[in-house]
Amino acid sequence: MENLKARVEKRRGAVSVRPRKFVTSSSQITIHRPGSLVELPKHVSGKVLIVTDPGIVKAGHVDRAAALLEDVVVFDEVRENPTESDVARCAEFARAVSPDFIVGLGGGSSMDTAKGALFLLSGGGVMSDYQGHGKAKGPMLPFIAIPTTSGTGSECQSYAVLCRDGSHEKMACGDPRALAKVVILDPELTGSMPLQVARLTALDALSHSLESAVCNKGTDKSRELSFQAFWSIEPVIEAILKGEDSLEDRNRMLVGSALAGSAIEASMLGAAHATANPLTAHFDVVHGRAVITMLPVVMRWNAEVVGSVYDELKPRLIEWVEHLHELAELPPVMVPSEMIGQLAAEAAQQWTGQFNPRPLTVRDFETLYRRAFGES
């Protein structure tokens, strides 16, 4: 059988600003080209609720979307790392306005808030009732995802990743009915990202392609999506980290992020995400920064069993990832040594850790943290 790299290499140059549609899931249409936001009215009818955050409003993207629609209302109170209470507020707003469609416009937080509201609108209760997979209680409103960042891949996932009130523990709530029916990838919308946000989201998308490529739940289909995502991201990520990206670069990154999101949907992630989440919970470290801090040490750990996959993707892949981390000029994450035991115990409880290709105990997680933070 032709190896995966050879199959994907045939299409390596095929992702450009020219293609208009491709399918990441049998139930999902993804539209991508500059200016594709104008296609939104073709896919909605009746009253549309846009779920977004104040930054997206300030950037003018909400006005651009609203101007295309006849009957639109806006919930613009999304916060970074949304909690159960944040989603409950969005759902309460939605009940009051009775929309026919919900559009998530923004980064992963906007799309996760919108998806969380879908669960509460369909079945009531609180978000913790839906933790896990397939627990939705009724039909959901149709959902359209329009990302303005290139990182989370939430637009191609049926999971809403939210934080518990109080502890800020990450909680994944998924159901096939929460998957967006239509995804609009318009690179003109990502041009407003500050450089630091562009860097963090690009590194997050890269981590999704790399972790999903080797997780133990992967299939031929999911790995092909992971490889496609990587080959869309790899040629442009350095330009994005340097702030020298073009419109076509941003288009490739958007497509790569979406493909990586589809790869996660078809498989899962691994220990880099399992170790990143406690860093975010305890030290308020932005997700992309937490993941790229842990990714190289996790990859070195995993190379014992999946090194051949890394070699297929790129020679000296781990060293290249470390180079990207340096290129992004992120401030180091500081972790007191006395916290490592607690972080390791929490990482071992993260859902994504069980899909890592090389199993880890709590002691192994301690080793990863010590290597990441300069201890032997």
C-alpha positions as CSV (number, residue, x, y, z in Angstrom):
1,M,0.0,0.0,0.0
2,E,1.3,3.4,-0.9
3,N,2.5,5.1,2.3
4,L,0.5,7.9,3.8
5,K,3.1,10.6,3.1
6,A,3.2,9.7,-0.6
7,R,-0.6,10.0,-0.9
8,V,-0.7,13.3,0.9
9,E,2.4,14.7,-0.9
10,K,0.5,14.4,-4.2
11,R,-1.9,17.0,-2.7
12,R,0.7,19.0,-0.8
13,G,0.4,22.0,-3.2
14,A,-3.3,21.6,-3.8
15,V,-4.5,23.7,-0.9
16,S,-4.5,27.3,-2.1
17,V,-6.9,30.3,-2.2
18,R,-8.5,28.9,-5.3
19,P,-10.6,25.9,-4.1
20,R,-14.0,26.9,-2.8
21,K,-15.3,23.8,-1.0
22,F,-14.0,20.6,0.5
23,V,-15.6,18.1,2.8
24,T,-14.0,17.4,6.2
25,S,-17.0,15.3,7.4
26,S,-19.8,13.6,5.5
27,S,-22.3,15.8,7.3
28,Q,-20.4,19.1,6.9
29,I,-19.7,21.5,4.1
30,T,-16.6,23.7,4.4
31,I,-16.2,26.8,2.2
32,H,-12.9,28.5,2.0
33,R,-11.6,31.4,0.0
34,P,-11.0,35.1,0.7
35,G,-14.3,36.9,1.0
36,S,-16.3,33.7,1.6
37,L,-18.2,35.3,4.5
38,V,-20.6,36.6,1.8
39,E,-21.9,33.1,1.3
40,L,-23.4,33.0,4.8
41,P,-27.0,34.1,3.7
42,K,-27.2,31.0,1.4
43,H,-27.1,28.7,4.4
44,V,-29.4,30.4,6.9
45,S,-33.1,31.5,7.1
46,G,-35.2,33.1,9.7
47,K,-33.7,34.7,12.8
48,V,-30.0,34.2,13.2
49,L,-28.2,34.4,16.5
50,I,-24.5,35.3,16.3
51,V,-22.4,34.2,19.3
52,T,-19.2,36.2,19.5
53,D,-16.9,38.2,21.8
54,P,-16.2,41.9,22.2
55,G,-12.9,41.8,20.3
56,I,-14.6,40.4,17.2
57,V,-17.2,43.2,17.5
58,K,-14.5,45.8,17.8
59,A,-12.7,44.3,14.7
60,G,-15.9,44.9,12.7
61,H,-16.5,41.3,11.7
62,V,-19.9,41.2,13.5
63,D,-21.1,44.2,11.5
64,R,-19.9,42.6,8.3
65,A,-21.8,39.4,9.0
66,A,-24.9,41.1,10.3
67,A,-25.1,43.4,7.2
68,L,-25.6,40.2,5.1
69,L,-28.6,39.0,7.1
70,E,-32.2,40.3,7.4
71,D,-33.0,39.2,10.9
72,V,-30.1,38.9,13.3
73,V,-29.4,39.2,17.0
74,V,-26.0,39.2,18.7
75,F,-24.7,37.7,21.9
76,D,-21.3,39.3,22.4
77,E,-20.4,38.3,25.9
78,V,-18.1,35.3,25.1
79,R,-15.1,35.1,27.4
80,E,-11.8,33.2,26.9
81,N,-11.9,29.7,28.3
82,P,-15.7,29.8,28.8
83,T,-17.2,28.3,31.9
84,E,-20.5,26.5,32.5
85,S,-22.0,29.8,33.7
86,D,-20.9,31.6,30.6
87,V,-22.7,29.0,28.4
88,A,-25.8,29.2,30.6
89,R,-25.9,33.0,30.0
90,C,-25.7,32.5,26.3
91,A,-28.4,29.8,26.4
92,E,-30.7,32.1,28.4
93,F,-30.2,34.9,25.9
94,A,-31.0,32.5,23.1
95,R,-34.2,31.3,24.7
96,A,-35.3,34.9,25.0
97,V,-34.8,35.6,21.3
98,S,-35.8,32.2,19.8
99,P,-33.4,32.0,16.9
100,D,-33.7,29.6,13.9
101,F,-29.9,29.3,13.4
102,I,-26.9,29.9,15.6
103,V,-23.6,31.2,14.2
104,G,-20.4,30.9,16.1
105,L,-18.2,33.8,14.9
106,G,-14.8,34.1,16.5
107,G,-12.2,31.9,18.0
108,G,-12.6,28.6,19.8
109,S,-14.2,30.2,22.8
110,S,-17.1,31.6,20.6
111,M,-17.7,28.3,18.9
112,D,-17.5,26.3,22.1
113,T,-19.9,28.7,23.8
114,A,-22.3,28.4,20.9
115,K,-22.1,24.6,20.9
116,G,-22.6,24.5,24.6
117,A,-25.7,26.6,24.2
118,L,-27.0,24.1,21.7
119,F,-26.9,21.4,24.4
120,L,-28.7,23.5,26.9
121,L,-31.4,24.6,24.5
122,S,-32.1,21.1,23.4
123,G,-32.1,19.4,26.7
124,G,-31.9,21.9,29.6
125,G,-29.9,21.2,32.7
126,V,-26.3,22.3,33.1
127,M,-23.2,21.6,31.0
128,S,-21.8,19.0,33.3
129,D,-24.8,16.8,32.5
130,Y,-23.4,16.5,29.0
131,Q,-19.7,15.7,29.8
132,G,-18.6,12.9,27.6
133,H,-20.1,11.8,24.3
134,G,-23.6,11.4,22.9
135,K,-25.6,12.8,25.9
136,A,-27.6,15.4,24.0
137,K,-31.3,15.0,24.8
138,G,-33.1,16.3,21.7
139,P,-32.7,17.9,18.3
140,M,-30.4,20.9,18.1
141,L,-30.7,24.1,16.2
142,P,-28.6,24.2,13.0
143,F,-25.1,25.6,13.7
144,I,-22.7,27.4,11.4
145,A,-19.1,28.0,12.4
146,I,-17.0,31.0,11.2
147,P,-13.6,31.0,12.8
148,T,-11.6,34.3,13.0
149,T,-8.5,32.5,14.3
150,S,-6.5,29.6,12.9
151,G,-5.9,27.2,15.7
152,T,-8.6,25.4,17.6
153,G,-10.3,23.5,14.8
154,S,-13.5,23.8,16.9
155,E,-15.4,24.5,13.7
156,C,-14.9,20.8,12.7
157,Q,-15.5,19.2,16.0
158,S,-18.7,18.1,17.7
159,Y,-17.3,18.8,21.2
160,A,-17.7,21.9,23.2
161,V,-14.6,22.2,25.5
162,L,-15.5,24.2,28.5
163,C,-14.3,24.9,32.1
164,R,-16.1,23.9,35.3
165,D,-17.1,26.8,37.4
166,G,-14.6,27.3,40.3
167,S,-12.0,24.7,39.5
168,H,-11.6,25.7,35.8
169,E,-11.0,22.0,35.0
170,K,-11.5,21.4,31.3
171,M,-14.6,19.5,30.4
172,A,-15.5,18.1,26.9
173,C,-19.1,17.7,26.0
174,G,-19.7,16.1,22.6
175,D,-22.5,14.9,20.4
176,P,-22.7,14.4,16.6
177,R,-25.6,16.8,16.5
178,A,-23.5,19.6,17.7
179,L,-21.2,19.5,14.6
180,A,-21.5,22.6,12.5
181,K,-23.5,22.0,9.3
182,V,-21.5,24.6,7.4
183,V,-18.0,26.0,8.1
184,I,-16.9,29.2,6.4
185,L,-13.2,29.8,6.3
186,D,-12.5,33.3,5.2
187,P,-8.8,34.3,5.6
188,E,-9.8,38.0,5.4
189,L,-11.3,37.5,8.9
190,T,-8.0,36.3,10.4
191,G,-6.0,39.3,9.3
192,S,-7.2,41.2,12.4
193,M,-5.5,38.8,14.8
194,P,-2.7,40.4,16.9
195,L,0.6,38.8,16.2
196,Q,0.8,37.0,19.5
197,V,-2.7,35.5,19.0
198,A,-1.7,34.4,15.4
199,R,1.4,32.7,16.8
200,L,-0.4,30.9,19.6
201,T,-3.3,29.7,17.4
202,A,-0.9,28.5,14.7
203,L,1.1,26.5,17.2
204,D,-2.1,25.1,18.6
205,A,-3.2,23.9,15.1
206,L,0.2,22.4,14.5
207,S,0.0,20.5,17.8
208,H,-3.4,19.1,16.8
209,S,-2.0,17.8,13.5
210,L,0.9,16.1,15.3
211,E,-0.9,14.6,18.3
212,S,-3.8,13.3,16.2
213,A,-1.4,11.7,13.8
214,V,0.0,9.4,16.4
215,C,-2.8,8.9,19.0
216,N,-3.8,5.3,19.7
217,K,-7.4,5.8,18.5
218,G,-6.3,6.8,15.1
219,T,-7.4,5.2,11.8
220,D,-6.2,5.4,8.3
221,K,-8.8,8.1,7.6
222,S,-7.9,10.2,10.7
223,R,-4.2,10.0,10.0
224,E,-4.7,11.1,6.4
225,L,-6.5,14.1,7.8
226,S,-3.7,14.7,10.2
227,F,-1.1,14.5,7.4
228,Q,-3.1,16.8,5.2
229,A,-3.4,19.3,8.0
230,F,0.4,19.2,8.7
231,W,1.2,19.6,5.0
232,S,-1.1,22.6,4.8
233,I,0.4,24.2,7.9
234,E,4.1,23.3,7.6
235,P,5.0,25.6,4.6
236,V,3.4,28.7,6.1
237,I,3.8,28.5,9.9
238,E,7.2,30.2,10.0
239,A,5.9,33.2,8.0
240,I,3.0,33.4,10.4
241,L,5.2,33.3,13.5
242,K,7.3,36.1,12.0
243,G,4.3,38.2,11.1
244,E,5.2,38.0,7.4
245,D,2.2,36.0,6.2
246,S,0.2,36.6,3.1
247,L,-3.5,36.1,2.4
248,E,-2.7,32.8,0.8
249,D,-0.6,31.8,3.9
250,R,-3.6,32.6,6.1
251,N,-5.9,30.6,3.9
252,R,-3.6,27.6,4.2
253,M,-3.4,27.9,7.9
254,L,-7.2,28.1,8.2
255,V,-7.6,25.0,6.1
256,G,-4.9,23.2,8.1
257,S,-6.5,24.1,11.3
258,A,-9.9,22.9,10.1
259,L,-8.4,19.6,8.8
260,A,-6.6,19.1,12.1
261,G,-10.0,19.7,13.9
262,S,-11.5,17.0,11.7
263,A,-8.6,14.7,12.5
264,I,-9.3,15.2,16.2
265,E,-13.0,14.5,15.6
266,A,-12.1,11.2,13.9
267,S,-9.4,10.2,16.5
268,M,-8.3,12.2,19.5
269,L,-5.2,14.0,21.0
270,G,-2.5,12.9,23.5
271,A,-0.3,13.8,26.4
272,A,0.7,17.3,25.3
273,H,-2.9,18.4,25.7
274,A,-3.3,16.4,28.9
275,T,-0.2,18.1,30.5
276,A,-1.2,21.6,29.1
277,N,-4.7,21.7,30.7
278,P,-3.4,21.8,34.3
279,L,-1.0,24.6,33.4
280,T,-3.9,26.6,32.1
281,A,-6.0,25.8,35.2
282,H,-3.4,26.7,37.8
283,F,-1.3,29.4,36.1
284,D,-3.7,31.0,33.7
285,V,-1.4,30.0,30.8
286,V,-3.0,30.5,27.4
287,H,-3.8,27.1,25.9
288,G,-1.5,27.5,22.8
289,R,1.4,28.5,25.0
290,A,0.9,25.6,27.4
291,V,0.7,23.1,24.6
292,I,3.8,24.2,22.7
293,T,5.7,24.2,26.1
294,M,4.9,20.5,26.6
295,L,4.8,19.3,23.0
296,P,8.5,18.7,22.3
297,V,9.1,16.7,25.5
298,V,6.0,14.6,24.9
299,M,7.1,14.0,21.3
300,R,10.5,12.8,22.6
301,W,8.7,10.5,25.0
302,N,6.5,9.2,22.2
303,A,9.3,8.8,19.6
304,E,10.2,5.5,21.1
305,V,7.0,4.0,19.6
306,V,6.0,6.4,16.8
307,G,9.3,7.8,15.6
308,S,8.6,6.5,12.1
309,V,5.5,8.5,11.8
310,Y,7.4,11.7,12.8
311,D,10.0,10.8,10.2
312,E,7.3,10.5,7.5
313,L,6.0,14.0,8.4
314,K,9.4,15.8,8.4
315,P,13.1,15.0,9.0
316,R,14.2,16.2,12.5
317,L,10.6,17.0,13.3
318,I,11.1,17.5,17.0
319,E,14.0,19.8,16.6
320,W,11.9,21.8,14.1
321,V,9.0,22.1,16.6
322,E,11.5,23.4,19.2
323,H,12.7,25.9,16.6
324,L,9.2,27.1,16.1
325,H,8.8,27.5,19.9
326,E,11.8,29.8,19.9
327,L,10.7,31.7,16.8
328,A,7.4,32.5,18.5
329,E,9.3,34.4,21.3
330,L,6.8,33.4,24.0
331,P,7.7,34.1,27.6
332,P,8.6,30.9,29.5
333,V,6.1,29.2,31.7
334,M,7.2,29.2,35.3
335,V,6.2,26.2,37.4
336,P,7.3,25.8,41.1
337,S,8.9,22.3,41.6
338,E,6.5,21.7,44.5
339,M,3.6,21.8,42.1
340,I,4.8,19.1,39.8
341,G,3.3,16.3,41.7
342,Q,-0.2,17.9,41.7
343,L,0.1,18.8,38.0
344,A,1.1,15.2,37.2
345,A,-1.9,13.8,39.1
346,E,-4.3,16.1,37.3
347,A,-2.7,15.4,33.9
348,A,-3.2,11.7,34.5
349,Q,-6.9,12.3,34.9
350,Q,-7.3,14.2,31.6
351,W,-9.3,12.5,29.0
352,T,-6.8,13.1,26.2
353,G,-4.0,11.3,28.0
354,Q,-5.5,7.9,27.6
355,F,-5.1,8.2,23.8
356,N,-1.4,8.9,23.9
357,P,0.5,6.3,21.8
358,R,2.9,5.5,24.7
359,P,1.0,5.0,28.0
360,L,1.9,7.2,31.0
361,T,1.6,6.7,34.7
362,V,1.5,9.6,37.2
363,R,5.2,9.2,37.7
364,D,5.7,9.5,33.9
365,F,3.8,12.7,33.9
366,E,6.0,14.0,36.6
367,T,9.0,13.2,34.4
368,L,7.5,15.1,31.5
369,Y,6.9,18.2,33.6
370,R,10.4,18.1,35.1
371,R,12.0,17.8,31.6
372,A,9.8,20.7,30.4
373,F,10.8,22.9,33.2
374,G,14.5,22.3,33.4
375,E,14.7,19.5,36.0
376,S,16.3,16.2,35.3
